[in-house]
Amino acid sequence: KQLSEQDIAYFRSVLSDNGLVTGNEDELFPFNTDWMNKYRGKSQLLLKPKTTQEVSQLLKYCNDNRLAVVPQGGNTGLVGGSVPVFDEIIISTQGMNKIRSFDAVSGALVCDAGCVLQSLDEYLAERGFIMPLDLGAKGRYCILFVFGRELPRNFDFLMPALVTPHYKLQYRWERCYECWWFAAASIWIIARHCLRFGGGYDLKQLFIGSEGTIGIVTGVSILTPRRSKAVNIAFLGLKSFDDVQNAFKQSRSELSEILSGDPSTYLCNALHIISPNERYLMCPLYHIAFEFWDRESFQLVKRHLVQGVKDPLQSDYPFYVLVETSGSNKDHDDEVRITHCIVHQKLNTYLENLMSNKIVQDGVVAQDETQIKSLWSIREGIPEAAGKTGAVYKYDISIPVPVLYQAVEAMRDQLSRTGIYTNAPDSPIIDVVGYGHIGDGNLHLNIVARKYDSEILKHIEPFVFEWTGKGCLWIMMGSCMRMSRRMMARRMA
């Protein structure tokens, strides 16, 4: 059905004065266009509800009158999943940004789906808690995006490293969904705010990864861990990807007490080793990051970040690793200092052992909070630097760790053979870089080109899909338009 003035009049009656945008191309443009400027819809109507009740009224009317809609959160996806395919009505959750409640006893945070990840983390920091995941672009990621896409993929978290946990604890950091379910044509509150759910099918699992296809998540209850006060970082330079793996292997034995991860670290992996009805996830005491990237990634950062980045090491190396560890969170200042000293000492010993065994060529340990932020800015700056270099084809790959970096090498060989990746100054492909998380076998494969070109894409795809074989591959930030046919073909294979 075509949108009519009668439809718009109804929407105006439901929303506040600034809750509806129509006819203003400039204001509609950022909502019609994805983050990478690759996909563009033609919607003439943007609706910005502020409450679940408003969402319910809008969707019920659209359902009854057969009006197509597309849900949109922070519009940070890279695969066109949050922008219209044609002229669908955009329903944005950006106006739904209220924190409804926080229980400091259990750590349960209840908030609207439009809340931004960074804002939530700042709110929790004032209360001694932390969001159970970290993302490089947390200033734009909203909860609708995080719980609609990130959780099921178990990728892109900046702190996933699998190590041996110390004990079990009943834990889920996403506890409850409030949503408008298309099939039921009504508001559903799934699992309430209870930690344990024993009421049959856990229906909220249907919405994890659904990307707005079966309903719109309007609110979430999140179980948040205490914020550690004793955190430190080591920055390492290595000669090979084998050394990266050995450094990770050694960290699991030498840093076992402090390289353990908060519950979000294990959510990705624990779900694969317990029965579907079991709610006891492996939950250690501390959180950890073990990030790696190649020399080419670091060169992009040093060349293209506006703020500039100082190399903490004396020489260039083929690979780099950032290890973050933390001790338990203590309220007493003396205990915090003791814990921090233990963490710092263990990290220094770990680094010395790696260097004596020739696994690491050079490395530094951060001395204060300023250095910690500076070292993290290198890893977090890679996607931004790649975007400033050229047009980026992004792929998120999950394959066994021993062959993880071979995906980058295979792509470089593939593009070199076709003649579009050379040392010439006018080479269509500028660079192929890889970075990611060792703990969950996750690689970000970025192909940086001078411009988006269908001829270039022919050489990248289907090669990248065929190479990954029985592993897992997502175009970054969801599946959506670009991956739907590929996903079906892989599942039928």
C-alpha positions in Angstrom: 0.0 0.0 0.0 1.1 3.5 -0.8 1.5 6.0 2.1 -1.3 8.4 2.3 -2.1 11.7 4.1 -4.5 9.8 6.3 -1.7 7.5 7.4 0.6 10.5 8.2 -2.2 12.2 10.1 -2.6 9.1 12.3 1.1 8.9 13.0 1.1 12.6 14.0 -1.7 11.9 16.5 0.5 9.2 18.2 3.8 11.0 18.3 5.0 14.3 19.7 5.7 17.3 17.4 9.4 16.3 16.7 8.6 12.6 16.4 7.8 12.6 12.7 9.8 13.7 9.7 8.5 13.7 6.2 9.3 15.6 3.0 12.6 16.9 4.3 15.3 15.2 2.2 18.2 16.6 4.1 16.9 15.3 7.4 15.9 12.0 6.0 19.2 11.4 4.2 21.2 10.0 7.2 18.4 7.6 8.1 18.1 6.4 4.4 21.8 5.8 4.1 24.0 3.2 5.8 27.2 4.0 7.7 29.4 3.1 4.8 27.3 5.1 2.2 26.9 1.9 0.2 23.1 1.4 0.5 20.5 4.1 0.2 16.7 3.8 0.6 14.0 6.2 -0.5 11.8 6.4 2.6 9.7 9.6 2.8 8.7 9.1 6.4 10.7 8.8 9.6 9.0 7.9 12.9 10.7 8.4 16.2 8.7 7.0 19.1 9.7 7.5 22.7 7.9 4.7 24.5 6.9 1.1 24.0 3.3 2.1 23.8 4.0 4.4 20.9 5.9 1.7 19.1 2.9 -0.6 19.6 0.4 1.8 18.2 2.5 2.6 15.2 3.2 -1.1 14.3 -0.4 -2.2 14.9 -1.6 0.5 12.5 1.1 -0.4 9.9 0.3 -4.1 10.3 -3.5 -3.5 9.9 -2.9 -1.3 6.8 -0.1 -3.3 5.2 2.5 -0.6 5.4 6.1 -1.8 5.3 8.5 -0.7 8.0 12.2 -1.0 8.8 13.4 -0.8 12.4 16.5 1.3 12.9 18.7 1.8 16.0 22.0 3.8 15.8 22.3 2.9 12.0 25.8 1.7 12.6 25.4 -1.5 10.5 27.6 -2.1 7.5 25.4 -4.3 5.4 22.3 -2.3 4.8 20.1 -4.0 7.4 18.9 -0.9 9.0 18.0 1.2 5.9 15.0 0.8 3.6 15.3 -1.4 0.6 12.7 0.8 -1.2 10.5 3.3 0.5 9.6 1.6 3.7 8.7 3.7 6.8 11.7 4.0 9.1 10.9 3.5 12.8 13.9 4.8 14.8 14.5 3.9 18.4 16.9 6.9 18.9 14.3 8.7 21.0 13.9 5.6 23.3 17.0 6.4 25.4 15.9 6.2 29.0 17.4 4.2 31.8 14.4 2.7 33.5 16.1 1.3 36.6 19.3 0.0 38.1 19.6 -2.5 41.0 23.0 -2.1 42.7 22.5 -5.4 44.6 22.2 -7.7 41.6 23.7 -5.4 38.9 20.5 -5.5 36.8 20.2 -2.5 34.4 16.8 -2.0 32.7 16.9 0.4 29.8 15.2 1.4 26.5 16.4 -0.1 23.2 17.7 3.3 22.0 20.3 3.8 24.8 23.8 4.2 23.5 26.4 1.8 24.8 28.9 4.5 25.9 26.2 6.4 27.8 25.2 3.3 29.7 28.8 2.5 30.6 29.3 6.1 31.9 26.2 5.7 34.0 27.4 2.4 35.4 30.9 3.7 36.0 29.5 6.2 38.5 28.1 3.3 40.4 31.1 1.0 40.3 29.7 -1.3 37.5 30.6 -1.8 33.8 28.7 -2.8 30.7 29.5 -6.5 30.0 30.9 -5.9 26.5 33.0 -3.2 24.8 32.8 -2.1 21.2 35.1 0.3 19.3 32.3 2.5 18.2 30.4 2.4 21.5 29.6 6.1 21.2 27.1 5.2 18.4 26.1 1.6 19.1 22.6 1.4 20.7 21.1 -1.5 22.6 18.8 -2.5 19.8 21.9 -3.1 17.6 23.9 -4.8 20.2 21.2 -7.3 21.2 19.8 -7.6 17.7 23.1 -8.6 16.1 26.2 -8.6 18.2 25.1 -11.1 20.8 24.3 -14.0 18.5 27.4 -13.6 16.4 29.7 -13.5 19.5 32.1 -11.3 17.5 33.5 -7.8 17.6 33.7 -7.7 21.4 37.0 -6.1 22.4 37.5 -8.5 25.3 37.1 -12.1 24.3 39.9 -14.5 25.4 39.0 -18.0 26.4 40.9 -19.3 29.4 40.2 -21.7 32.2 37.5 -20.4 34.6 37.7 -20.9 38.3 34.1 -21.7 39.1 30.5 -21.8 37.8 27.9 -19.1 38.4 24.3 -18.8 37.3 24.6 -16.0 34.9 23.2 -14.4 31.7 24.0 -10.8 30.9 20.9 -10.4 28.8 18.1 -11.2 31.1 14.9 -10.0 29.5 13.4 -8.5 26.4 10.5 -6.3 26.0 9.4 -6.2 22.4 6.6 -5.8 19.9 6.2 -9.2 18.3 4.9 -9.2 14.7 3.4 -12.6 14.9 1.4 -11.8 18.0 0.7 -8.2 17.0 1.2 -7.1 20.5 3.8 -6.2 23.2 5.6 -9.1 24.8 7.7 -9.1 27.9 9.8 -12.2 27.6 11.2 -13.8 30.8 10.4 -10.7 32.9 13.5 -9.6 34.9 14.2 -13.0 36.5 17.7 -14.4 36.4 16.6 -17.9 35.9 13.9 -18.8 33.3 12.1 -22.1 33.7 8.9 -21.4 31.7 9.5 -23.6 28.6 10.9 -22.2 25.4 13.1 -19.2 26.1 11.4 -17.0 23.5 13.9 -14.1 23.8 16.4 -16.3 21.9 14.2 -15.9 18.8 14.9 -12.2 18.9 18.7 -12.6 19.3 20.0 -12.1 15.8 16.6 -11.5 14.2 17.6 -8.0 13.1 14.1 -6.7 13.2 12.5 -9.4 11.1 10.1 -10.8 13.7 9.7 -7.9 16.0 11.2 -4.8 17.5 13.1 -4.9 20.8 12.0 -1.9 22.8 13.7 -2.6 26.2 16.3 -4.9 27.7 17.3 -6.0 31.2 21.1 -6.5 31.4 23.1 -8.1 34.2 26.2 -6.0 34.7 29.4 -7.0 36.5 31.4 -4.9 39.0 34.0 -2.6 37.5 37.6 -3.6 38.2 39.9 -1.0 39.7 43.2 -2.8 38.9 43.7 -2.9 35.1 46.9 -3.0 33.1 48.0 -3.5 29.5 51.0 -5.0 27.7 51.8 -4.0 24.1 53.9 -6.6 22.2 55.7 -6.8 18.9 56.1 -10.3 17.3 57.7 -11.8 14.2 55.0 -14.3 13.1 51.4 -15.4 13.7 52.8 -18.6 15.2 54.4 -16.3 17.9 51.0 -14.6 18.4 49.5 -18.0 19.2 52.3 -19.0 21.5 52.0 -15.7 23.4 48.3 -16.4 23.9 49.0 -20.0 24.9 51.6 -18.9 27.5 49.2 -16.2 28.8 46.7 -18.9 29.7 49.2 -20.6 32.0 51.1 -17.6 33.4 48.2 -15.2 33.8 45.6 -17.6 34.9 44.5 -15.7 38.0 44.2 -12.3 36.2 43.6 -13.4 32.6 40.2 -14.9 33.3 37.5 -12.6 31.9 34.3 -11.2 33.1 31.1 -13.1 32.3 30.7 -11.5 28.9 34.1 -13.0 27.9 32.7 -16.5 28.3 29.1 -16.0 27.0 30.3 -16.6 23.5 32.0 -19.9 24.2 30.1 -21.3 27.1 26.9 -21.5 25.1 28.6 -24.1 22.9 29.6 -26.4 25.7 26.5 -26.7 27.8 23.0 -28.1 27.2 20.4 -25.6 25.8 18.4 -25.8 29.1 21.4 -25.3 31.4 21.8 -21.8 32.8 25.1 -22.2 34.6 27.7 -20.5 32.5 31.3 -20.4 33.2 32.0 -17.2 35.0 35.4 -16.2 36.3 36.4 -13.2 38.3 38.2 -10.9 36.0 38.2 -9.6 32.4 40.8 -9.7 29.7 41.5 -8.6 26.1 43.9 -10.4 23.8 43.9 -8.4 20.5 46.2 -8.8 17.6 46.8 -6.9 14.3 49.3 -7.0 11.5 51.9 -4.4 10.5 49.8 -3.1 7.6 47.0 -2.3 10.1 49.3 -0.4 12.3 50.7 1.6 9.3 47.2 2.7 8.4 46.7 3.9 12.0 50.0 5.8 12.0 49.3 7.5 8.7 45.7 8.4 8.9 44.5 9.1 12.4 44.0 12.8 12.9 45.1 12.8 16.5 48.3 11.0 15.6 49.7 7.8 17.3 53.1 7.3 18.7 54.7 3.9 18.2 55.4 2.6 21.7 58.1 0.2 20.4 61.5 0.9 18.9 61.0 -1.0 15.6 58.3 -2.2 13.2 57.1 -5.8 13.6 54.9 -8.1 11.4 52.4 -8.6 14.2 51.3 -6.8 17.4 49.4 -7.9 20.4 47.6 -6.0 23.1 47.0 -7.9 26.4 44.7 -6.4 29.0 44.4 -8.0 32.5 42.7 -7.0 35.7 42.5 -8.0 39.3 39.4 -8.4 41.4 37.4 -5.3 42.3 38.0 -4.2 45.9 36.4 -1.3 47.7 39.3 -0.6 50.1 42.0 1.6 48.7 44.9 -0.5 50.2 43.5 -3.6 48.7 43.2 -1.9 45.3 46.8 -0.9 45.4 47.9 -4.4 46.4 45.8 -5.9 43.6 47.2 -3.4 41.0 50.8 -4.3 42.0 50.1 -8.0 41.6 48.5 -7.5 38.2 51.4 -5.2 37.1 54.1 -7.6 38.4 52.5 -10.7 36.8 52.2 -8.8 33.5 55.9 -7.8 33.6 57.0 -11.4 34.4 54.9 -12.6 31.5 56.5 -10.2 29.2 60.0 -11.1 30.4 59.4 -14.8 29.9 58.1 -14.2 26.3 61.1 -12.1 25.4 63.6 -14.7 26.9 61.9 -17.4 24.9 62.1 -15.3 21.7 58.3 -15.3 21.3 58.1 -11.6 21.6 60.8 -9.2 20.2 59.8 -6.1 22.1 57.1 -5.0 24.5 56.0 -2.4 27.0 53.6 -2.4 30.0 51.5 0.7 30.5 52.4 2.7 33.6 49.2 4.7 34.1 45.7 5.3 32.8 46.9 7.7 30.2 49.2 5.1 28.6 46.4 2.5 28.8 44.1 4.7 26.8 46.9 5.5 24.4 47.7 1.9 23.7 44.0 1.0 23.3 43.6 3.9 20.8 45.9 2.0 18.4 43.7 -1.1 18.2 40.4 0.9 18.3 41.7 3.2 15.6 42.2 0.6 12.9 38.7 0.6 11.4 38.7 4.4 11.4 42.1 4.6 9.8 41.1 2.1 7.1 38.0 4.2 6.3 40.1 7.3 5.9 42.4 5.5 3.5 39.8 4.5 1.0 36.7 2.3 0.3 36.7 -0.7 2.7 35.3 -4.1 2.0 34.9 -5.6 5.5 34.5 -9.3 6.4 34.2 -10.9 9.8 35.6 -14.5 9.8 35.5 -17.2 12.4 37.8 -20.2 11.7 40.2 -22.3 13.7 43.0 -20.1 15.2 46.0 -21.9 13.6 44.7 -21.0 10.1 43.2 -17.6 11.1 45.7 -15.3 9.5 45.9 -17.5 6.3 42.7 -15.8 5.3 44.6 -12.5 4.9 47.5 -14.1 3.1 45.1 -16.0 0.7 43.2 -12.8 -0.1 46.4 -11.0 -0.9 47.5 -13.8 -3.2 44.1 -13.8 -4.9 44.1 -10.1 -5.6 47.8 -10.1 -6.6 47.2 -12.8 -9.2 44.3 -10.8 -10.7 46.6 -7.7 -11.1 44.5 -5.4 -9.0 46.8 -5.4 -5.9 50.3 -4.3 -6.8 53.0 -1.9 -5.6 52.1 0.6 -8.3 50.8 4.0 -7.0 47.6 3.6 -8.9 46.8 0.0 -7.8 43.0 -0.4 -7.4 43.6 -2.2 -4.1 45.6 -0.1 -1.6 46.0 -2.7 1.1 44.7 -6.0 2.7 44.8 -6.0 6.5 43.8 -8.3 9.3 43.1 -7.8 13.0 41.0 -9.5 15.6 40.6 -11.6 18.7 42.5 -14.8 19.3 40.3 -16.0 22.1 37.3 -16.7 19.9 39.1 -17.2 16.6 37.7 -14.0 15.1 39.4 -12.1 12.3 38.4 -8.8 10.8 39.5 -9.0 7.1 39.6 -5.5 5.5 40.3 -4.9 1.8 41.0 -1.2 1.3 40.3 0.0 -2.3 40.5 3.4 -3.9 36.7 3.1 -4.6 33.8 0.7 -4.5 33.9 -1.1 -7.8 31.8 -4.1 -9.0 34.8 -5.5 -10.8 36.9 -5.5 -7.6 34.0 -7.2 -5.8 34.0 -10.0 -8.3 37.6 -10.9 -7.4 36.8 -10.8 -3.6 33.5 -12.7 -3.7 32.9 -15.6 -4.0 36.6 -16.3 -3.2 36.3 -15.2 0.4 33.1 -17.3 0.9 34.7 -20.4 -0.7 37.9 -20.1 1.3 36.2 -20.0 4.7 34.6 -23.3 3.9 32.9 -24.7 6.9 33.9 -21.9 9.1 31.7 -18.9 9.8 31.7 -15.6 7.9 29.6 -12.5 8.2 29.8 -9.3 6.4 30.5 -7.0 9.4 27.6 -6.0 11.6 25.0 -8.5 10.6 23.8 -10.5 7.7 21.0 -8.6 6.0 21.0 -7.7 2.3 24.5 -8.9 1.2 24.6 -12.2 3.0 21.1 -13.7 2.8 21.7 -15.8 -0.3 25.1 -16.9 0.8 23.8 -18.0 4.2 21.1 -20.1 2.6 23.6 -21.8 0.3 26.1 -22.5 3.1 23.4 -24.0 5.3 22.1 -26.2 2.5 25.6 -27.4 1.7 
